[in-house]
Amino acid sequence: MDLRKKITILGVTQLVAVAGILLFLYAQEAKEKVRNQYVEKARAVVLTTESTREEMGKKWDQGILTAEGLREWADDGDIEKVLAGVPVVTAWRAAMARAEEGGYEFRVPKFDPRNPKNEPDPLEARVIRMLEEQGLAEHYEIDESMNAVRYFRPIRLTQECMLCHGDPATSQALWGNDQGLDPTGAKMENWQVGEVHGAFEVVQSLDAADAQIAASIYQAGGVIGALIVVGGIVFFIFSNRGINGLYRPIRQIAGALNEGADQVSDASQQVAASSQSLAASASEQASSLEETSAALEEMAAITRTNAA
């Protein structure tokens, strides 16, 4: 693989890594924002419910609603009117009436409920105890099993609650029975003002929000993918230019080295030729010397002969 391809692959890999990190951070931030929005919505719903309960409580304080009136309705067998006069019941019915339209589920989990539908599940029971023991004004959790935000506010007993949940010994004076029963026929629990035995709960599914976030991520991923392709092309073009610019001086240096090598080779050949010429001259001189030596030896022999 040539250098241009390696640089292009490295650049594109870095772009993909950065894009992946940005998409991950975007998804986390989007989820956090959605959860906060859901909590704010649930808080608004429950605060409205509590306001309704307080307004009903004022009707008891003003004498518009009285125990005598509830007793008359109970004696007439009109339990629905009796329940309509209970502030907390009126409040949660109002919240439940618009739950589907508002995109949430409204619950009233409580311990020892008179309505079996209000029996708390394990998470609700744990939260109710937490609200009571820690004195919390609110609490919310992300229920992974339901993929939902579950928001809670405690229901604290007020004075009018004691009419049905207070001392059983008052049942005779209030409701005309000595069995400790309230006007609905349920057993009075001897609870106290301020105690927490239940909570208002708003449940909001995260499925729709998650789908919307996923769609946004896919859309953003497509745009980023196109940008990465463009970035890869730009990397390739600029790396090609850069490498060509890098190759140019290298080629010049290599050419100069080749030229120098050729010059050295020519010089070497010239030196070799000169050496051969010198060797030939030396050989000729040696032959001449040998001939001269032989002539000298011959003259010496003649001289010796003449001397003899």
N, C-alpha and C positions, 0 to 999 in steps of 0.2 A: 504494500500500500504506500503510495507516494505521500509526500509531506502535505500537499494541498488537501487531500482527503482526510488526513489525520487532523489537521487544524479545523476543517469544517465539522467533522464529527465531534471534536472536543467542544467547539462553540455551540453546536446544536444541543449537545448533552447538558451544558451549563444552562441554556435557555429552558430546557425541559425541567431541570431540577428547580430553577427559580419559579417557573410557572406552577409546578406542583406544590411548592411551599406556599405560594400566594393563594392558590385555590383552597388549600387546607385551612389557612388562616381565615380566609373569607367565610368558609363553611362554619367554622367554629364561632366567628363573630356573629354571623347571621343567626345561628341557633341560639346564642346567648341573648340577642336582641328579641327574638321571638318569645323566648321564655319570660323575659322581663315584661314584654307587652302582655302576655297571658296573665302574669301575676297581677299587673296593674288592672287588667280587666276584671279578674276574679275579685280583687280587693274592692273595686267599684260596685260589683254586684252584691257582695256581702255587706258593704257599708249601707247600701240602699235597703237591704233586707233588715239590718239592725235599726235603721231609721223608721221603717214601717213598724217594727216591734215597739220602738219607743213611743211612736204616736198612739199605738193601741194602748200602751201603758198609761199614757196621759188621760185617756178616756176613763180608765179605772180611777185615776186620781181625781178626775172631775166628777165622778159619780155617774157618768153616762152608762157605764157598764158596772154591774154590781153582782155580788154573790147571790142576792135574792133573785135577780133576773135569771142568772144561770140555773138556779134551783127550779124556777118555774119552767124553764125550757126542759130541764131534765125530767121534771115530774110529768110534763106533757109528752115525754119520749122523743123530743126533738134534739137529738144528740148533735146534729149538724150545726144547729144554732149555738149550742154549748161550745163546740170546737171553734166556731167562728169568733167567739168572744175571747178566746185565749190568744194573747198577743203573739207569742212565738209561733203558734200554728198559722195564724193569719200571715205572718211575715214570710215563713218558708213557702206557704202556698203561693204567695205573690211572686216569689223568686222562681218557683218551679213553673209557673204559668207561662213564662217567656223563655224558659231554658232552651227549648229546641230552636226557637227563632234566634236566640242569642248565640247559638253554637256551643253550648256548654251543658253539663249535667249538674243538677243541684241535689245535694244529699244532706241529711241531718242524722249522722251516726251518733248514737248515744248508748250508754250502758243501761241495762234493764229497760229497754224500750217497750212501750205499750203497743207500738206497731212493729211487727217482726221485720218489716222492710228496713227499719232503722238500726238493725243489729250491725255493729261495726265489724269490718273485716280486720285481719291482724294489723295492717298498716294504720287503719283508722283508730283502733284501740290503743296502739302505741302512741300515736300523736295526741289523742285525747288526754292520756296520762301525762304526756310531756307538757301540754298546755296547762294542766292543773298544777303539776309539781314545780314547773319552772316559771309559772306566772306569765307565760308568753301572750302577747296580744295577737299574734298571727304566726303561721308557719306554712311552708310549702315544700313539696318534694317532687322530684321527677320519678314517676313510677315507670321503670323500664319494662315491666311485664305488660303494662297497658299502653306504653309510649304516650304518657299523658302527664300534664302538670296538675297536681292536686293541691289545692289551696284550702287552708283551714283557719277559722276564727272561733274561739271558744264561746259557748253559750253559758253565760253566768246567770244563775237563778236570781230573780228579783222578788220583791215582796208579793206581787200578784201571783207568782208561781206557787207560793206556799198554800194557796187555796186548794190546789189539787195535789201538791207534792209535799206539803208540810206535815205537821203533827197529826197522826191518825186520831188522836183524842178530840180534835176539833171537828170531826166529821158530823157529830150529832148536832152541834150548833150551826154548822154551815150547811150541811146537806141532809139533815134529818135522818141520819142512820148512825147506829152505834158500832158499826163494823169497820170503821176506819176507811170507808170508801169515798171516793170523790164522785161528782155528779155523773161521770161516765161509767161508774161501777168498778173502776180500777182501784187497787190498793194504794193508799197514801204512803209515801216512802220515808217521811220524817227527814227530808233534806233541809238544808239551811241556805239562807240568802248568801249569794256570792260563790257557792260551790259550782264546780264544772263537772257535768255529767255527759256532755255532748258537745257538738260543734256544728257550725255551718261549713259546708264543704262545696267547693266548685271544682269540677273535673273537666279539663279541656284536653282533647286529643291533639297530639302533635303530628298526626299522619298527614293532614293537608299541608301544614307548614313545611314538613320534611320534603314532601313532593315538590312544593314550590321552590324550595332551596335547591333540590337536586336538579330541577329544570334550569334554574339560573346558573348552576355550576356547569351543566352540559353546554349551555349557550356560551358561557364565558370560555369553557374549554375549547369550543369550536373556533372562537375568535382567536384565542391564544395559539391554537394549532396552526391557523393560517399565518399568524405572525411569526411563528417558529419556522415555517417553510420559507417565508420571505427572508427571515434572518439567516437561515442556512444558505440561501442563494447569495446574500450579501457577504457572508463569511467566505464563501467559495471565491467570489469575484475579487474581494480585497486580498484574500490569501494568495490568489493566483498572481495578482499584481505584485504583492510583496515578495513572493518567492522569485518571480522573474527579476525583480530588482536585486534580490539577493544573489541570484545565479549570475548576473552580468559581471560583477567584479570578480566572482570566483572563476568565471570563464576567462577573464582577462589575465588573472594571475596564472591560471593553468596554461594559457597561451604563452605567456612570458616564460614560464618554466620550461615549456616544450621548446621554445626558441633557444633558450639558454642551453638546454640539453643538446639541441642540434649543433650549436656552436662548439660545445665541449667535444661532441663526437667528431666534428670536422677537425678541431685542433688535435684530437687524439690520433686521427688518421694521418694528419700532417706529421706529427711527432713520430708515428710509426714509420712513415715513408722516409723521414730523415734518418731514422735509426737504421733502416735497411740500407740507405745510401752509404752511411758511415761504415756499416759492416762490410759492404762490398768494397769500399776503398781500402779498408783495413786488410781485407783478403788479398787485394791486388798488391798492396805494399808488402804483405808477408811473402807473397810469391816472388816479388822482386828481390826481397832480402834473401830468400832462399837461393835464387839464381846467383846473386852477388856472392853469397857465402860459398857456393859451389865453385864459382870462378876463382875466388881467392884460394880455396883449398887446392884447385888444379894448378894455380900459379906457384903455390908453395911447394907442391910436389915437383914441378919443373925446376924450381929454384934448388930444391934439394938434390935433384938429379944432376943439374949443372955443377953444383958445389962438389958432388962426389966425383 
